[in-house]
Structures are given as C-alpha cells and as structure tokens.
C-alpha cells in the first residue's frame, strides 16, 4: 500500500526505471505536469486542492496501490491516468514533476526512484525516517539536475513569512525565547491508519508535527539547534503528546508543545529584547507585532487588534471561501516549487533542510527515551556548515 492507509515498497529497495529522460523544462513553458504518488488524506485534502487552484500546475496522473483510494481521488479531481504501481507512473514521459505523498516509511525508496527517473520532486515531510536514508537522498539530489524540495508548507505561510521578515529586520531585537504549540484531535478520529499510531513507521507528534516547528526554529531565527530535551506521552498510540525544549546556537531558547489528543490550536510566539510577535497559522488575522514595553491585554493592544481584524475582514471572507489560510500555505508552497522548476532556481526548503529537521526529530526521540538532553551535533554530517542557511 502507498496511500495513507498502509505501506508496501519493495522492502526499501529502490527500483531502476527506464524512462525517456527530460530533466529540463522547455523554455517558454509556464505549466508543470505533475504526477502524485499516494492518495491518502494529505494528497486528497491538501496538495490536490492546492494544485487544482494554480494555473501553473496540471495534475496529469496519480498512483496508489489501494484501488478504492485511486478511484475515489481520481473521480473527485477528474484525473484519468491512474496507476496501481508508482513505477508505472514514473515511466510516464509527460510527467515533469512528482509529489511524494506516501507514509514516511516509504519516502526514501520512492523518492530515490523519482530522482533516478530524472523527475523533479516535492516529498512530504519528514524527508525520511533515518539519517542513512537522508544522506542518500541529499547526495542523489545534489547530483541530479532536477529540483528536489521537502514539503515544509509552514515556511510558505504568509504569517510565518511576515515573522521571518520582522526578525531579519531587527524589529524584535535579539531573540530570547521562542514558544510554539500545535494540538489537534486527530487521534480521536475513526479509521486512523496504523502507521500514524507508531513512531517507527513515522507516526506520532514528533514525526508528524514537531518536525514542522523544529524546522521553523531554524527558518525563523537563522540559527542551528545545538541541544534538545523532550518528554513524550504514550497511551493508545506512540507520542500522542510531547514537549520539547531547545537551545539554539545564537543563544535563544525554544519551547514547543504538541498533541494529537487535545483541543485544536496552532500558535507561534517569539520574544525579543525590543518586541514580540505572534503568528497563528489557522487565523487569517493571526499576525501581531508589538513593542516590548506594552502588555498584550492593554487598551492600546486591544484597539490595534480590533482595527487589524476590521481591515482584514474582506480578505478573510475570500480566504474562507478558498479553504482558509492553512490551505493557502500549500498553494504558496506549490507556487514556489513550480516557479523553481520553470525558472531553474533552488527551492527554499531543500533536502539538506529536511536532513537538518530529521536530526532534530531523532534527537527528540532519543531524549524522550533516555530522559536526558541530547547534543544534536553528534548527528550532523561532517560536511554540514556550522550555521544555518535556512
């Protein structure tokens, strides 16, 4: 199985696939032909709706070993070419780029096969589940003449972009503290795939949610993470709730909480010596920036918040009609990827970034097991730069 309902991938062995090699897009083309491997929740409810709204993307084929998922998703999005075998999709000469939307345990084998087929690739996070696999992917992507990108959609959320710009401009001064939370009730849902209950298959909050925010620690602050301490709670499934603390190389401290059995929330707060900001990815008007000397609940702050909401109301209505701000981050992610392929420029979220995020997830898993902080530097590649270029 390669949908969100299971995994089957030739025991991790990548296939050699004969294709008509076409690694560059013809000059003047402005539409990318995309094939999607995996027809689970993420593909059906996030990636395909986002791509369908973009004039620069045309989804021409899908693949999944589950015939029912293949039929349902193909019918919903009117995609005629449907493959039960992802290798058959990779032999389709019309396809320029591939979205890898399978469970994490199959990422390495399938993504290597995509690169061997000389297709551009966007693979969902996490890049894979082990550093050996990540190293193979990084090296193969460096040698391939294709665009290879990891799907960190939060990097493309407009509030996150605004936060990064504010920090880079020095509007917060030196950052002292990062605090984030992301919680959902996904573990309450019926029919949850087995892989999402198991850490070793890529499930749980550390693999599924924390990987996003750990990437944002680096992306927002432009600094590497030197130390991680984590605590995890497991009852009916692995890592249903977890807390992480981190020490960044620039001196900032970070604290993040994640749960898949709690009330819905998604907040990112950053505190500097001269100001603070809030980025809330689920809210259209969820970006706030204020000076250090004001209190969040004072009259001035409340008045500014009310004015901001009123000004944002027309855009908010339009955003809701299009699926909300969170889905927009997937549109912007695909717009960025498409632009990189068509213009031949590097993407913002590379396989190297995916490897760095995986280092932090594995450090958190190690810490949760041992009950001790973990020095992240021992997981790094010898050739990794000392400071972040995220």
Secondary structure, DSSP 8 states (H G I E B T S, - for coil): --STT----GGG-----------S--TT---EEEEEE--SHHIIIIIHHHHHT-TTEEEEEEE-S-HHHHHHHHHHTT--EEESSHHHHHT-TT--EEEE-S-GGGHHHHHHHHHHTT-EEEEESSS-SSHHHHHHHHHHHHHSSS-EEEE-GGGG-HHHHHHHHHHHTTTT-SEEEEEEEEE--GGGSTT--GGGG-GGGT-SHIIIIIHHHHHHHHHHH---EEEEEEEEE-SSSTTSEEEEEEEETTS-EEEEEEESSS--EEEEEEEESSEEEEE-TT-TT-EEEEETTS-TTSHHHHHHHHHHHHHHHHHHHHHHHTTHHHHHHHHHHHHHHHHHHHHT---SS-HHHHHHHHHHHHHHHHHHHHSS-EEGGGGS-TTS-SS---
